[in-house]
Amino acid sequence: MSIKSYIIHCEQDKKGSLFSELQKLSNCEVIPAQNHEVIIVVTDTDSDESDNQLYNQLLEMKGLKHMSLVSGFDPK
């Protein structure tokens, strides 16, 4: 089980649509900043394969400007 958190920087005026798309993903908790074009995403996956798939899905999101891994935990 991997738990990771990312800060996602959105393209200008894309925060709402990106937030909606992120909420559709399983294994994620999505938290929007109230005063910036930033979204926090916390992922919780049960295998390296599902973690990689989710990571790639995040990278392909429209409206994503930049994504930074903030923290990662893998109890292996």
Secondary structure, DSSP 8 states (H G I E B T S, - for coil): -EEEEEEEEE-TT-HHHHHHHHHTSTTEEEEE-SSSSEEEEEEEESSHHHHHHHHHHHHT-TTEEEEEEEEEE---
